[in-house]
Amino acid sequence: MRGFADRIRHAVCFEVIGLILVTPLGAWLFDKPMFDIGVLALACATIATVWNYIYNLGFDLVMRRVLGHTRKSPLLRVFHAVLFEGGLLVVLMPLIAWYLGVTLWQAFMMDLSFAAFYLIYAFIYNWAYDVIFPIPEQRAGQEG
């Protein structure tokens, strides 16, 4: 299992590399100034991080109260992910519309584009991270 320092490195590198990639790509794709996309991407990444913490805590508390546990089946994980992204969309869409001066529909499409980018990026990043920084093999008899 990864240690604390490794998890911090993973998260920080994920965000920094993501911002480096998404900022020029978003500026080009949406024909907006790179500075504006960069500020917006940084704000969205920060909001997503806070939302992730709040959402997961709330979801687990509701699960514990309703089901008596926090084990998630594959179907519940799909529901969890869709609800997470839906909530994030509701939070970010007005910010995107306001900051870039676009309609809610345009903001919705931009937000979907960013979500699609981060979905693909997360897959590739996590795969590459595991290759570059493999999880140390556990010693015989050690649980984890």
C-alpha angles and dihedrals in degrees: 000000000000120000129232096264091049091051091050091049089048094051097043094046091047092055097041095047091043092054092046090054102037098046100065091033092053092044091053096042096047097032092235130134113278091231092057093048090046093052091045093047091050091048092047092048090051093047091046091053093051091043090051091057096044095043096048093046091049094044092051092047091052091046091051092049096044102032102021093236142051101230110131123211118211090260092049089049090055090050089047093052095045092048091048093052092043091053092047090050091053090051098044102039097073091045092052092047093048098043097045096035094236133134121269089250091054090046089050091052091046091049091050089050092051090047091051091049093050092046091057093037092051091052093050095040095050092046092050092044091054090051095046095039106027118196108259113251112253119243117251112276095015116123123218 
